[in-house]
Amino acid sequence: MGLIAARRYSSCMHGSTSAAASGRVAHLVDRRPTVSPERLVAQLTPPPTFADVSFATYRPDPFQPTQAAAVAACQEFCRQAVQRRAGRRNLLGRRVVLPGVGLYLDGGFGVGKTHLLAS
C-alpha cells in the first residue's frame, strides 16, 4: 500500500504566533485558521479512487434495502437534474434560474455514499 501524502495546514494558519517561541502554553482556542473559498471548493471533489465508478458498479447490500433505494433516488435525482439544466429560457434566450434542490445521503462508514456521489 502506498504512502498517503500529508496535507500541510501551516500555510492556512493565520493570526497566531508561535506559543513555543514566546514561552507560553498553546491553546487550541487561540488558533484562527482560515481557508480561502477557492481552496475549499477545489477540495470538494471525491478522491481519485472513485474516478471510474458508476451507478452500475455500486453493489447494494441485499440485507439493507435502503441502499437499493438510495441508488434509485440518486439516479432519479440525476435524471431530474438533466431536465432542469435543459430548462426553460426567457425571451432573451437566457436560462431561467430554477430553485435549487439537493439530495442528502446519510449512512455509516463504507456503505457507498461517496460512490453514489461520484456516480
Secondary structure, DSSP 8 states (H G I E B T S, - for coil): ---------GGGEES---HHHHTS---GGG-EE---HHHHHHT-S--GGGTT--GGG----TT-HHHHHHHHHHHHHHHHHHHHHT--B-TTS-B-------------TTSSHHHHHH-
